[in-house]
Amino acid sequence: MPDVYATISQADAAVVEQLAGILELRAADPQQQEMRTAYLSDVDFPPSARVAEIGCGTGPVARTLAALPGVGEVVGVDPSPLFVEKARELARDLPNLTFVLGDGREVPLEDDSFDVVVFHTTLCHIPSPDEALAEARRLLRPGGTLAVFDGDYVTVSVAHSPNDPLQACADACAENLIHDPWLARKLPVLLRDAGFGDIRLRGHSYVEAPSSGGYLLAVIDRGADALHSAGRISGDMAAALKSEARRRSDEGEFYGHINYLSAVARRS
Ligand SMILES: C[S@@+](CC[C@H](N)C(=O)[O-])C[C@H]1O[C@@H](n2cnc3c(N)ncnc32)[C@H](O)[C@@H]1O
């Protein structure tokens, strides 16, 4: 099953609607907010900074950026018309935030026109991330800052014991629904090859306990569906695995962990 985000403009409206809910749920999680605050603190925003978020989805990160002191204007870019429509609706009270429809590998914005470009959990979904990084470099003014935050998705762990069947769902989600789950480990070389220097890397640890909000429950759901679609488990088994994840959560037993990586670099 291919990464739905990598071909998002062809996805069913119902699927995009479901993903929109997951993106907003994840962004509202206090630990996700803390990680955003941490890596954005590594970015030097010049006064009235002009910022682009590539692959903005429904815009929660773009809204955070638009509210930062010192940021003048934010432009969110995404190839999904449905995400862009939702993003505009959710940001209707933020006059310094606009959205444009576009692919990160061919962004319809001018050269040398941004101080900061952000990819937040987006680069791993883009086939040919090198092309997206070359576009980011083109958009940035000389000396501008690139910030990339992505999951190190091969670290997703939800097992309580060896051979825990929920881990198969988490692994299937990473393997089937993320174009390159290994991207975080390639990031320093990708950035260097794309013409970025002064690279600051930071690891972030996300732990989901039952009260955290359910992002990893959604990962298990999507992994169970991927296993079912691939004919590897029955629909009944997929439903049983989802329900076991809910039971653990309801009974205070759920545990999930994922590492994220941020890289903040300067256009050299
Ligand atoms: C996991 S979502 C992240 C959305 C948002 N940055 C956030 O963190 O809430 C990945 C996003 O990448 C976008 N995307 C997929 N392919 C893309 C491409 N070629 N160029 C730019 N964005 C892309 C998807 O439409 C989706 O909004």
PDBQT file of the ligand as one rigid body, heavy atoms in Angstrom, charges set to zero:
ROOT
HETATM    1  C1  LIG A 301       1.851  14.198   7.919  1.00  0.00    +0.000 C 
HETATM    2  S1  LIG A 301       1.251  15.559   7.000  1.00  0.00    +0.000 S 
HETATM    3  C2  LIG A 301       1.937  16.939   7.876  1.00  0.00    +0.000 C 
HETATM    4  C3  LIG A 301       1.084  18.192   7.782  1.00  0.00    +0.000 C 
HETATM    5  C4  LIG A 301       1.521  19.354   8.659  1.00  0.00    +0.000 C 
HETATM    6  N1  LIG A 301       2.870  19.765   8.361  1.00  0.00    +0.000 N 
HETATM    7  C5  LIG A 301       1.386  18.976  10.115  1.00  0.00    +0.000 C 
HETATM    8  O1  LIG A 301       2.406  18.624  10.723  1.00  0.00    +0.000 OA
HETATM    9  O2  LIG A 301       0.267  18.975  10.633  1.00  0.00    +0.000 OA
HETATM   10  C6  LIG A 301       2.197  15.516   5.514  1.00  0.00    +0.000 C 
HETATM   11  C7  LIG A 301       1.813  16.614   4.547  1.00  0.00    +0.000 C 
HETATM   12  O3  LIG A 301       2.669  16.567   3.404  1.00  0.00    +0.000 OA
HETATM   13  C8  LIG A 301       1.888  16.962   2.294  1.00  0.00    +0.000 C 
HETATM   14  N2  LIG A 301       2.563  16.526   1.069  1.00  0.00    +0.000 N 
HETATM   15  C9  LIG A 301       2.531  15.331   0.460  1.00  0.00    +0.000 A 
HETATM   16  N3  LIG A 301       3.243  15.359  -0.676  1.00  0.00    +0.000 NA
HETATM   17  C10 LIG A 301       3.747  16.604  -0.778  1.00  0.00    +0.000 A 
HETATM   18  C11 LIG A 301       4.549  17.259  -1.754  1.00  0.00    +0.000 A 
HETATM   19  N4  LIG A 301       4.998  16.629  -2.838  1.00  0.00    +0.000 N 
HETATM   20  N5  LIG A 301       4.857  18.547  -1.540  1.00  0.00    +0.000 NA
HETATM   21  C12 LIG A 301       4.419  19.208  -0.448  1.00  0.00    +0.000 A 
HETATM   22  N6  LIG A 301       3.653  18.633   0.498  1.00  0.00    +0.000 NA
HETATM   23  C13 LIG A 301       3.324  17.348   0.342  1.00  0.00    +0.000 A 
HETATM   24  C14 LIG A 301       0.562  16.275   2.534  1.00  0.00    +0.000 C 
HETATM   25  O4  LIG A 301      -0.489  16.798   1.758  1.00  0.00    +0.000 OA
HETATM   26  C15 LIG A 301       0.378  16.502   4.017  1.00  0.00    +0.000 C 
HETATM   27  O5  LIG A 301      -0.305  17.675   4.282  1.00  0.00    +0.000 OA
ENDROOT
TORSDOF 0
